[in-house]
């Protein structure tokens, strides 16, 4: 059995160095973990005449417990940051979009709902596009169907067929690839296309960009995204 170095203890990725400091009865412990930005120092007084190694080991293990708590808290924060979720009562993720929401039906927007907006979000952005245009077997471009920005962060849904006048207060519109604002439903010329409904939570409210294209809006939100998610639906026209 290997003998443990009394000055170093490792556990679950945490490294702790325990060294005697400040004289006979004062011991310092230095803790390090890759999730901590800076090393942290802890000191305590040893009041026993027992061998220092025992006390150093106890101090080091206490430091491990503290670091585990901190690292666990950071992991929990990371999970929360990734918990933004977008759903629709109109269709399921990766399922077909009903014809009602396409050029073959009423061409109205599907209902959308979301949860998990980060606490620090100042606005939301919604972009709907089709990366399979014109032919999913040989795509050449991404066709943009809907562009919204500065959606208030407290908003949790958009109703089916929402009109511009009924958008959440403060929401601004960009232009789609029909060169108009508002929603334009799926209308693929050939094959089954995928339609990406992408929601972004930003750390800022954007200035009035006029009627931006998707490209201009994506440039504006660069570096401000706190969280993002997507909902994908498919559609193929019946011939």
C-alpha positions, 0 to 999 in steps of 0.5 A, spaced: 500 500 500 502 506 497 504 511 503 500 518 503 504 524 502 502 528 509 502 534 505 498 533 500 491 530 499 487 529 493 480 527 492 475 528 486 479 532 482 480 537 488 488 538 490 489 541 497 496 543 499 497 543 507 503 546 509 505 549 516 506 556 517 507 562 522 510 558 527 509 552 531 502 552 533 499 556 526 498 552 520 495 554 513 492 551 508 492 553 501 486 550 496 486 549 489 481 547 484 480 548 476 473 551 477 476 557 482 478 563 479 483 564 485 486 560 490 484 561 497 488 561 503 485 558 510 488 558 517 487 556 524 490 555 530 492 548 532 491 547 540 494 540 541 501 537 542 499 531 537 503 530 531 502 536 526 500 531 520 493 529 523 491 536 524 494 538 517 490 532 514 483 534 518 484 541 515 485 539 508 479 534 508 475 540 511 478 544 505 476 539 500 469 539 503 468 547 502 471 546 495 466 541 493 460 545 495 463 551 491 464 547 485 457 544 485 454 551 486 458 553 479 455 546 476 448 548 478 449 555 475 451 552 469 445 547 468 441 553 470 444 557 464 442 551 459 435 550 462 432 555 457 426 551 453 422 552 447 416 548 446 409 549 442 402 546 443 402 546 435 407 541 434 412 537 437 420 537 437 422 534 430 415 532 428 411 535 422 408 542 422 401 542 421 399 545 414 395 550 418 401 554 419 404 554 412 402 557 405 398 551 404 393 553 410 392 559 414 399 561 414 399 563 421 404 563 426 404 557 431 403 558 438 410 558 442 412 558 450 418 558 453 421 557 460 428 558 464 429 565 462 436 567 466 435 572 471 439 577 468 436 577 461 434 584 459 431 582 452 429 576 448 430 574 440 426 570 436 428 567 429 425 562 425 429 560 419 429 554 414 437 551 412 434 546 407 432 551 401 431 550 396 432 543 396 434 539 402 438 534 398 442 540 395 441 546 400 444 553 398 441 558 403 437 559 409 431 562 408 428 566 414 421 566 416 420 570 422 425 575 426 423 579 433 427 582 438 427 586 444 421 581 446 421 583 454 424 578 458 418 577 462 414 574 456 413 567 456 409 565 450 407 568 443 399 566 442 398 562 435 397 567 429 399 573 433 399 580 430 404 585 430 399 590 434 398 584 439 406 583 440 408 584 447 409 591 449 416 593 446 417 588 441 420 590 435 420 586 428 425 585 423 424 583 416 424 576 413 426 573 406 420 575 403 422 582 405 416 584 409 415 584 417 411 578 420 411 571 420 411 567 413 410 560 414 413 554 411 412 553 403 418 548 401 418 547 393 421 540 394 422 535 399 421 535 407 424 542 410 426 543 417 424 549 420 428 552 426 425 556 431 431 559 435 430 563 442 435 567 445 436 571 452 440 577 452 444 581 457 442 587 454 436 591 450 438 592 443 437 599 440 432 600 435 435 597 429 429 599 424 427 593 420 433 589 421 435 582 417 437 576 420 444 577 419 444 584 422 440 582 428 445 576 429 451 581 429 447 586 434 446 580 439 453 577 438 457 577 445 450 578 449 447 571 449 446 569 456 442 562 453 439 560 447 434 554 445 431 551 439 425 548 437 425 544 430 419 542 426 418 539 419 414 540 413 413 537 406 408 539 401 403 534 398 403 534 391 
